[in-house]
Amino acid sequence: MSDTDNKVLPLKKLHEEAGARFGVFAGWSMPITYPPGVLKEHLHARASAGLFDISHMKLILLEGPDAASVLRAACPLEPEKLADHHSKYTLLLNDDAGILDDLIVTRLGADRFMVVANAATAEQDARILAEFAGGWNCAVTPLDRVFLAVQGPEAIDILAKAGLDLNGLSFMQGIEPRPGWFASRSGYTGEDGGEVAIPSDEAETFARKLLSDSRIQWIGLAARDSLRLEAGLCLYGHEMNPEVDPISAGLIWAIPKSLRAGGPYRGAARMAELAANPPVQSRVGLKPEGRQPVREGTELFAEDGSRAGIVTSGGFGPSVGYPVAMGRVRATLSADGTLLFAEVRGNRIPVRVHPLPFFPHRHHKG
Amino acid sequence: MPKVYFTPEHEWISVENGVGTVGITDHAQEQLGDLVFVELPAKGKKVKKGDGIVVVESVKAASDVYAPVSGEILEVNDAVSSDPAIVNADAAGKGWFFKLKITDEAELSGLMDEAAYKASIA
């Protein structure tokens, strides 16, 4: 596939100036690494601050008196209980309760919600939300924005110095600081920080303002992945897909208790069955005993040689200094410390079920 | 003086007295990024040209390193398996992977010299 087939980030020029190496992710030409390389980028985000271009992700605005009703029908969510400026992690399910995407929904007002969707599933999500909105008084509008994440212990201070003060927000709260902007205290690294959606014509100026702070540097998708994996966070297409239900994916916490055994949302009937007969798989952290990483798709075996499950994400954790992975295993093998074996190139590598996250979250809880 | 050859898969082999020392090029280590794990072959193993015999793992992915020529593994560089960053720091020197006794030096004639390799990655 040539580069011309892929979607190009509006700030491509800035990434080229920074010496980015590009690769394709979800149909987008994305910066994978910058000259410091994935290890240093990862450590810099944890030590100081990283700037991530996540414009491949999509913001979808739901607006109208029925916006909450549309979300209640589409997601296992209680939008009416969401206070203004509060965000909630939720899911989009199919009729079999398979996961079509994970979303962050922020209430911006009585009739106004912002949805953040993944790149590969953005068009699908916008279409599904528009279908649910049919016949209701709710406009579903995908927005064209440059979307930047600033993550790390210095992130909030750097954003404030660049003119965007998120100090008044706690983790998982969001605002519209200027016309056409959306900003939330959130992220996918386990660190404090923010995510900022900016109209395209204002984005370069703001990005350059951020970059003029010596504490921040660009971080590519490779380190974004190792950061989220150390933080034990799920990635669509890895820990979840349409074949995996919220319980097997270890994401039942994302569904309010009152909706776990059914409700008005799509997939609820199947969720009721799963509540009565829980699935036999669950998501776990995995720590290989040696230095060798185990990768996505690697098969896992129990001590008795029987199949235990599969690795869903695997790599190396630069901040913890050892290989880290997540997988789905038989629920009876999911206790911390359980010894399993990963089959890598014909060898069985010992791995232990490990508590998540590998690296502690440092979100600002307010 | 050892003579150095290069493969299209970005390995180098430095040959002296029928023994080849094998590593990956600086270009290759740069493409792979920071290495975190290197799996070396067993001493005494007989390998054929083109066999995948070393696995290098970066933060993101695993990649094979192929035997540039056929031969028998005489020695492996344990320093790189205990500290894979050596490969990133000095791929053409201290970051070598193994030495092998070359079965047939005629196989070297299919490889590139440094000028041809540099042109191939330019």
Interface residues (C-beta under 8 A of the other chain):
Chain A: T33 G37 V38 L39 K40 H42 A222 A223 D225 S226 R291 Q292 P293 R295 G315 F316 P318 P323 R345
Chain B: G33 D34 V36 F37 E39 V55 E57 S58 V59 K60 A61 A62 N88
